[in-house]
Amino acid sequence: MLMANKIQLLLDNILGLVRHYVLELIVLMFMALFSLWSFAFLANGLYGYQFDLQSCWGGFSAIGGAGVLAAVKYCTDSWKNSPEGYMPGDGPLKDFDEDNDGKITFAEMAEVFAKKAAEFTKEKSG
């Protein structure tokens, strides 16, 4: 049982690093692949090697596919659009979700703003 806990802790640490540095890892993969492609291109031209350059473009499309788009969307939605310490959809704007459907519409925001403005004017006038 103790070994399983150590393995779980190690995996959590590794995945935590990947989660925090996902964009940096993707850029590093692109740079490594481009370096290999550049080496193969120069070796083909200068020394007559027969490296298949098309396979590198397959690698670019694999790295640049849905995985990168999903990672960028996750980073944008989870890290950049949420206040620090709040899960997405659980932040201060949750007060505007009057029908608790998880979506905040402009009409709901306008209603809440109108209510808050009315309360504010009552407090100031009374």
Buried (B, 14 or more C-beta within 10 A) or exposed (E): EEEEEEEEEEEEEEEEEEEEEBEEEBEEBBEEBEEBBEEBBEEBEEEEEEBEEEEBEEBBEEBBEEEBEEBEEEBEEEBEEBEEEEEEBEBEBEEBBBEEEEEBEEEBBEEBEEEEEEEEEEEEEE
